[in-house]
Amino acid sequence: MKYFFPIFFCLLFYSCKNSNERSDEFPIARVGDRYLYPSDLLGKNHELSDTSLITPEAINTWINKELLYNYVSKKQSVSAEIENKLFDYEQSLLINSYEESVLMNFPISITEDMILSYYKENGSKYEILEDVYKFQYLVLSDAYPELDSIIGLLNKDIVEASLESFCKESEGRCLLNPSWVSSDILASSGLPEYMWKESAKFQKFYLDNYVVLLYRILDKRKIGEKIPLEIVKEEIREVLLFQKQKELLRKKEEEIISKALNDEEVEIFK
């Protein structure tokens, strides 16, 4: 059976005094001696003024869960197994919370040198599984103003604001920053495979009588070669960050254990 308690139900409790009453907010609902407060539904990352999450459905869910718990707890006692599971869960929550606070208070920086060093030492892990191309292109009308001047600027790595604006509206027909792409993406640009040749300068290829593809392929890597650093840089950064965080937490754990042993808080009975 579902229970419906509209939000204005909380008005009944504005003046209530109860053992767990909070001075900074009014309760929304009550089941037995348990009270539901706005912050219980909003969480720590929301302002109490944000009531979008305080819905009848959310209130009903809490009420139904509390009613079911009250009924079951009266019918069934807590076994030693459940108590052990609760204790293990509480331990895990507290330890995880402590670890999060440690990582928050001791931020870890991963430098470019660290990434490069890891990349060099672990090159065998990063082999290309398909051909990739360092590709840059844009598709323009043949009547685009000063087309040859645009090509000259692009060859000097100068991108005008008008081109950036154009590419934002071109629905993926531009790749102004040189990027490593697969052969599938290269083919989707409209460039035929026989023209997939490396060039430091932009080339023109007419997709039809009125539309021209400006492109250049700056580099190419084949299957089995080492993956370019640009492709795996963020992946390596995450790996190094995880390693450093793990090392930091291990040191903190060792400090806690060492202090406890020195204070003779540990005893093993024989």
C-alpha positions as CSV (number, residue, x, y, z in Angstrom):
1,M,0.0,0.0,0.0
2,K,1.4,3.4,-0.9
3,Y,0.9,6.5,1.2
4,F,0.6,10.0,-0.1
5,F,1.6,13.0,2.0
6,P,1.6,16.4,0.2
7,I,4.4,18.8,0.8
8,F,2.2,21.2,2.9
9,F,2.0,18.4,5.4
10,C,5.3,19.8,6.8
11,L,3.4,22.8,8.2
12,L,2.0,20.6,10.9
13,F,5.4,20.2,12.3
14,Y,6.8,23.7,12.3
15,S,6.3,24.1,16.0
16,C,7.1,20.5,17.0
17,K,9.7,19.8,19.6
18,N,11.4,16.5,19.3
19,S,14.6,14.7,20.4
20,N,16.3,15.2,17.1
21,E,14.9,18.5,16.1
22,R,17.3,20.7,14.1
23,S,17.4,24.4,14.9
24,D,18.2,25.5,11.4
25,E,15.3,23.8,9.5
26,F,11.8,22.5,9.9
27,P,10.8,18.9,9.5
28,I,8.9,17.8,6.4
29,A,7.4,14.5,7.7
30,R,7.5,12.1,10.6
31,V,7.2,8.4,11.1
32,G,7.2,7.4,14.8
33,D,10.1,9.3,16.4
34,R,12.0,9.7,13.1
35,Y,11.8,13.0,11.3
36,L,12.5,13.9,7.6
37,Y,14.2,17.2,6.9
38,P,14.8,19.1,3.7
39,S,18.6,18.5,3.8
40,D,17.9,14.8,4.0
41,L,16.4,15.0,0.5
42,L,18.6,17.7,-1.0
43,G,22.0,16.4,0.1
44,K,25.0,18.5,1.1
45,N,25.6,19.9,-2.4
46,H,22.3,21.8,-2.6
47,E,21.0,24.9,-0.9
48,L,18.0,24.5,1.4
49,S,16.2,27.1,-0.8
50,D,16.3,24.7,-3.7
51,T,13.1,22.7,-3.3
52,S,13.1,21.0,-6.7
53,L,14.1,17.7,-5.1
54,I,11.5,17.9,-2.3
55,T,8.7,16.2,-4.2
56,P,5.7,14.2,-3.0
57,E,7.3,11.1,-4.5
58,A,10.5,11.6,-2.6
59,I,8.6,12.2,0.7
60,N,6.4,9.1,0.1
61,T,9.5,7.0,-0.6
62,W,11.1,8.0,2.7
63,I,7.8,7.4,4.6
64,N,7.2,4.0,3.0
65,K,10.7,2.9,3.8
66,E,10.5,4.0,7.4
67,L,7.1,2.3,7.9
68,L,8.5,-1.0,6.4
69,Y,11.6,-0.8,8.6
70,N,9.5,-0.2,11.7
71,Y,7.3,-3.1,10.9
72,V,10.2,-5.5,10.1
73,S,12.3,-4.4,13.1
74,K,9.4,-5.3,15.4
75,K,8.9,-8.7,13.8
76,Q,12.5,-9.7,13.4
77,S,15.5,-9.2,15.8
78,V,18.9,-8.1,14.5
79,S,21.1,-11.2,14.2
80,A,24.8,-11.3,14.9
81,E,25.4,-11.6,11.1
82,I,23.4,-8.4,10.4
83,E,25.3,-6.6,13.2
84,N,28.6,-7.7,11.7
85,K,27.5,-6.5,8.2
86,L,26.4,-3.2,9.7
87,F,29.7,-2.7,11.5
88,D,31.6,-3.6,8.3
89,Y,29.5,-1.1,6.4
90,E,30.0,1.6,9.0
91,Q,33.8,1.0,8.9
92,S,33.9,1.2,5.1
93,L,31.9,4.5,5.1
94,L,34.1,6.1,7.7
95,I,37.3,5.0,6.1
96,N,36.1,6.1,2.7
97,S,35.1,9.5,4.1
98,Y,38.5,9.9,5.8
99,E,40.3,9.0,2.5
100,E,38.2,11.5,0.6
101,S,39.1,14.3,3.1
102,V,42.8,13.3,2.9
103,L,42.8,13.6,-0.9
104,M,40.9,16.8,-0.8
105,N,43.3,18.4,1.7
106,F,46.4,17.2,-0.1
107,P,45.9,17.9,-3.8
108,I,48.2,16.1,-6.2
109,S,49.7,17.7,-9.3
110,I,50.6,15.6,-12.3
111,T,53.2,17.5,-14.4
112,E,54.0,17.2,-18.1
113,D,57.4,15.7,-17.3
114,M,55.8,13.0,-15.2
115,I,53.5,12.1,-18.1
116,L,56.3,12.1,-20.6
117,S,58.5,9.9,-18.4
118,Y,55.7,7.4,-17.9
119,Y,55.0,7.4,-21.6
120,K,58.6,6.6,-22.4
121,E,59.0,3.9,-19.8
122,N,55.8,2.1,-20.7
123,G,55.8,2.5,-24.5
124,S,55.2,-1.2,-25.0
125,K,51.7,-0.8,-23.5
126,Y,50.7,1.8,-26.1
127,E,50.6,0.2,-29.5
128,I,48.3,1.5,-32.3
129,L,45.5,-0.9,-33.2
130,E,44.5,1.0,-36.4
131,D,46.2,3.6,-38.6
132,V,45.8,7.1,-37.3
133,Y,46.4,10.5,-38.9
134,K,47.1,13.9,-37.5
135,F,44.5,15.7,-39.5
136,Q,43.2,19.2,-39.9
137,Y,40.5,20.4,-42.3
138,L,37.5,22.6,-43.1
139,V,34.9,22.6,-45.8
140,L,34.1,25.9,-47.4
141,S,32.2,27.2,-50.4
142,D,34.5,27.9,-53.4
143,A,33.0,31.4,-53.3
144,Y,34.2,32.0,-49.7
145,P,35.8,35.5,-49.6
146,E,39.6,35.5,-50.0
147,L,39.9,31.7,-50.1
148,D,43.6,31.8,-51.0
149,S,44.3,34.2,-48.2
150,I,42.6,31.9,-45.7
151,I,44.9,29.1,-46.9
152,G,47.9,31.3,-46.3
153,L,46.8,32.1,-42.8
154,L,46.1,28.4,-42.0
155,N,49.5,27.4,-43.1
156,K,50.9,29.9,-40.6
157,D,48.6,28.4,-37.9
158,I,46.6,31.6,-37.7
159,V,42.9,31.0,-37.3
160,E,40.6,34.1,-37.8
161,A,37.7,34.6,-35.5
162,S,35.4,34.5,-38.5
163,L,36.6,30.9,-39.3
164,E,36.1,29.8,-35.7
165,S,32.5,31.2,-35.8
166,F,31.9,29.5,-39.1
167,C,33.1,26.1,-37.8
168,K,30.9,26.3,-34.7
169,E,27.9,26.5,-37.0
170,S,29.1,24.0,-39.6
171,E,27.8,20.8,-37.9
172,G,31.1,19.0,-37.7
173,R,32.6,20.0,-41.1
174,C,35.6,21.6,-39.5
175,L,38.6,20.4,-37.5
176,L,40.6,23.5,-36.9
177,N,43.0,22.1,-34.3
178,P,45.2,19.3,-35.6
179,S,44.0,16.1,-34.1
180,W,44.7,12.4,-34.4
181,V,41.9,10.6,-36.1
182,S,41.1,7.1,-37.4
183,S,40.8,6.3,-41.1
184,D,37.0,6.2,-40.6
185,I,36.9,9.9,-39.6
186,L,39.3,10.8,-42.3
187,A,37.1,9.1,-44.9
188,S,34.0,10.9,-43.5
189,S,35.6,14.2,-44.4
190,G,35.1,13.4,-48.1
191,L,38.8,13.0,-48.9
192,P,39.5,10.0,-51.1
193,E,42.1,7.5,-49.7
194,Y,44.6,8.0,-52.5
195,M,45.1,11.6,-51.2
196,W,45.8,10.6,-47.6
197,K,49.4,11.8,-47.8
198,E,51.4,13.8,-45.3
199,S,51.8,17.5,-46.0
200,A,52.9,20.5,-43.9
201,K,50.8,22.8,-46.1
202,F,47.1,22.9,-46.7
203,Q,45.8,21.3,-49.9
204,K,42.6,21.9,-51.8
205,F,40.2,19.2,-52.9
206,Y,36.9,19.9,-54.6
207,L,34.1,17.8,-53.2
208,D,31.9,19.1,-56.0
209,N,31.9,22.1,-58.3
210,Y,31.1,24.6,-55.5
211,V,32.5,23.1,-52.3
212,V,36.2,22.8,-51.5
213,L,37.9,20.8,-48.8
214,L,41.0,22.5,-47.3
215,Y,43.1,20.0,-45.5
216,R,46.5,18.8,-44.4
217,I,47.8,15.6,-42.9
218,L,50.7,16.4,-40.6
219,D,51.6,12.9,-39.5
220,K,50.6,9.3,-39.7
221,R,51.1,6.2,-37.5
222,K,50.5,2.7,-38.6
223,I,49.2,-0.4,-36.8
224,G,51.9,-1.7,-34.4
225,E,53.7,1.6,-33.9
226,K,53.7,3.6,-30.7
227,I,50.6,5.6,-30.0
228,P,51.2,9.4,-30.2
229,L,51.4,10.9,-26.7
230,E,48.6,13.4,-27.5
231,I,46.1,10.4,-27.8
232,V,47.0,8.9,-24.4
233,K,48.1,11.9,-22.4
234,E,44.8,12.2,-20.4
235,E,44.7,8.4,-19.8
236,I,48.3,8.5,-18.5
237,R,47.4,11.5,-16.3
238,E,44.6,9.5,-14.7
239,V,46.9,6.5,-14.2
240,L,49.5,8.6,-12.5
241,L,46.9,10.4,-10.4
242,F,45.5,7.1,-9.1
243,Q,49.0,5.9,-8.3
244,K,49.9,9.0,-6.4
245,Q,46.6,9.0,-4.5
246,K,47.1,5.4,-3.6
247,E,50.6,6.1,-2.4
248,L,49.4,9.1,-0.3
249,L,46.7,7.0,1.4
250,R,49.2,4.2,2.0
251,K,51.5,6.6,3.8
252,K,48.7,8.0,5.9
253,E,47.6,4.4,6.8
254,E,51.2,3.5,7.8
255,E,51.4,6.7,10.0
256,I,48.2,5.7,11.8
257,I,49.2,2.1,12.3
258,S,52.7,3.1,13.5
259,K,51.3,5.5,16.1
260,A,48.8,2.9,17.3
261,L,51.6,0.3,17.7
262,N,53.8,2.8,19.5
263,D,51.0,3.7,21.9
264,E,50.4,0.0,22.5
265,E,46.8,0.1,21.3
266,V,47.3,-3.3,19.7
267,E,47.6,-6.6,21.5
268,I,47.6,-10.1,20.0
269,F,46.6,-12.8,22.4
270,K,48.3,-16.2,22.3
